[in-house]
Amino acid sequence: MAEAPVDQTTDPLGLETPVPTGGGLFDQIPWKPPIRLVRDSETGQQVEYAGPGIIRSDGTIVRNEDGSAKLEYDLRTEPRLYYLTTPSAKLESVLDTLKAMGSRVDTPESAVNAIGDLMLFANNFGRDIDTTLRELQTRAPMMKDAPRYRVSSSKDLRIVFNETAKQTLGRKFSEEELQRAIRGYQSAEVGVQATEAGTVESVASPQAFAQDFAQRTAPTEAKAYKYLDYANLLFNSLGRVQ
């Protein structure tokens, strides 16, 4: 007897989000993490889950201060916050590990950038920082044995991303927005290549990624520009009628 289809509109795992169906709010999150084991809040058993959310290695869900499930690390603010608030002994251990894997951590700004890169991987893996760091150490042996990954050219992405931003926001990305978008896309490419087994969804096209990034980074501007575009089409059509 075939199993009944999973009800995509329920929230059996206590994530306060529906499982992605392709048309909901949480499908706008660009990260497509692989299957992880999540502890069911009612039964205590671990079940497979491939939706959004930051999951610890023991299957528990990382939560925000208000108790809601954490869907992703905010790459605009959390790297610096982590750098400033993490106990010194733990921060030193994390930075030493990142340095051993090739990251620059010799200045506060470079350390924050390295933590940001780690959080990008965490978003891709759907894991917390500590689990992600251990996973990276396992997947990418340190120093000369580290694997090499092919990513899109930063120059090419800069052109495509800015063109998409103009079509979505009516302006180019700021330099800070552009750097975050490029790092995010390249990290997603590395995440796909680093996955050793199982079915992995390919990275979205640069245009689709940039459009999603623009809409999430500046939602008000995106809506306003879309309305303006509709208004222009309407005025142009009225002009043709006359």
N, C-alpha and C positions, 0 to 999 in steps of 0.2 A: 504493500500500500504506500503510495507516494506521500511524502511529508506535506503538510499544509504550508502554503506560502507565508513568508514572514510578513507581518503587518508593518509596513514602512512608516506608519503614522504614529506608532506607539513609542514609548521610551523605556524599554525593559531594563536598561542598564543604569538608570538614574543619572543620565548625562544632561537632562533637561533639554535635549535636542532630539529631533527626529533623525532616523537614519537617512543619509542623503539619498534623494530620489532623482536628482537632476534638475529640479526646478524650485528648490527652496532657498531660504536665506543662507543656510550654512553650506550650500553648494558653491557660494561665492568665495569660500576659503580656498586658496590655490593649492594647499597641501593635500596630497593624496596618500596618507600613510598606509603601510601594509597592515595585514591582520595582526592584531595583538590580543593577548588574553586579558579580559577585564573581569573583575570580581563582581558578580551580581549582588546588588545591595540587599536583596531579599533572601536569596538562597545561600549566599556565601560561596557558591561555586564559580569557577572561572569559565567564561564562555568567549568564543571568538568574536572579535569586533574589528571592523575596518573603517569606521567612520571617523569624524573629526574628534579631537580631544587629546590632551596630554596625559599619558598613562605611565605610572611607575612600573618597575619591574615586578612588583608583587601583585599587580593587577588593580591597585587602587587608583582613583582618579585624582589628579591635581586640581585643586579648586581655587577660585578667586577669594578675595577677602569677604565677599558677600555670600559665599557658599555655592555660587554657581560653578558649573564645570568650566575649567580653563580650556578653551578651544585652541589657542595658539599663544606663543610668546609675542608680545608687542615689541617689534624690532625697533620702534622709534624711541622707546623709553626704558625698556627692561634691561638691556645690556649695561647701561650706565648705572641703573638702580642696583643691579646685581653686584657691580664692581664696588659701589659705595657702601652697601649694606651687608655683604657676606663677611662672616668672621675671617680675620686675617689668615689664620692657619689654613682654613679650607680654600680661601681665594688663592693663596700661594700654591697650594697643591694643584688646583685647577689650571692655573696659569703655567706652572711647570710642565704639566702634561701637554697643554696646548703648544708650548714652546718646543717640546720634544717632538711633536708632530709637524713642526715647521712654521708655526704661527709666530709673528712678532708680538712681543709683550713687554718690550723694554721701556715704553712710556705709558702713562695712564691712557692716552688716546688710543694707542695701538692695542693695549690690553682690552679696552672697551670694544674695539673692532673685532678682536679675536673672540670675545664672549658673544658678540653679535653673530659671528659666523657659526659658533657652536649652537646658538639658539635657532639659527636657520636649519641646521641639521636636525635639531630636536623637533621643529615643526614638521619637517619632512618625515621623520621617523614616527611622529606621534608619541614621543617619549619625553620624560623629564630630563633635565640637564645631566644629572648624575648617570642615569642609564645610558643616555646618548654618548657621553664621554667614554664610558666603558665599551659601548658598542663600536665606537670609532677606533678605539685601541685594538679591538679584536679584528675588525675588518681591514684596518689600514695599519700594518706593522710599521713601527717607527723607523725614522732615519732612512737609510739607503734602500731598505726593503719595501718602503711605502709604494703602493700602486699609483699609477698616473691615470687621471681621468681627462677626457676631452670635453671641453665646454665651448660654448659659442663665443665668438669674438666680442670683446667689450665695445669695440668701435662700431661693429655692425649692430649690436643691441642698442647702443646709444642712438643711432639713426632711426631704427624701427620704433623704439620706445617713445622718442620725442615726437615722431610723426603720429603715432597712435594717441599720445597725450593731446596733441592739437585737435585731433578728431573727436576726442572724448571730453576734454576740458576747455578747449579753445585756447590753450597755451601749451608751451613746452613744460616738461618737468623741471623743477628746481634742481640744482646740482645734487643736493642732499637726497631728494626723492629719487633722482636718476641712479645714484650710487646704490641706494637700498634696493631698487628694482633690479639692477644688474646683478648684485650679489644674490638676491633672492632667486633669480632665474638660474644662474650658474650653480647655485647650491642644489636646486631641484634637479638639475641635470646630473650632478654628482651623486645625489641620493638614489636616482634610478640606476645608475651604473654600479653603485656600491652594493645594491641588493643582490644577493647571491642565488636565491632560489624563490620559487613561487611566481605568481602572476603579478606583474607590475605595470601600472598604467604609465604610458609615455608622458613626457612633459608637454604641456600645452604649447601651441605655437607662440613665438614672441609677441605677435599682435594680440592674441587672446589673453596672454599673461599680463601684458602692459595695460590693456583695457580694464581687466579685473583689478589690477593694482591701482590704476587711476581712480576707479569708482570707489574703492575702499579707502584710498588716501584722502580724496577730496570729494565726498559724496554730494555735498551741496553744489559745488561747482559743476559736477557732472550732470546733475539734474537740471540746473539752470541752463547749461549749454544745450542740453537735449531739447528743452522747451524752446529755446531761441531758434534752434534748427527747425523745429516743427513750425514755429511762427513764420520763419522765412519761407518755408515751403508753402504755407497757407497764403501769404501775401503774394508770392510769385504766381500761384494758381489763380488768385483773384485778378491779378493783373492781366493774365492771359485771357480770362473770361471777358473782361471789358474790351 
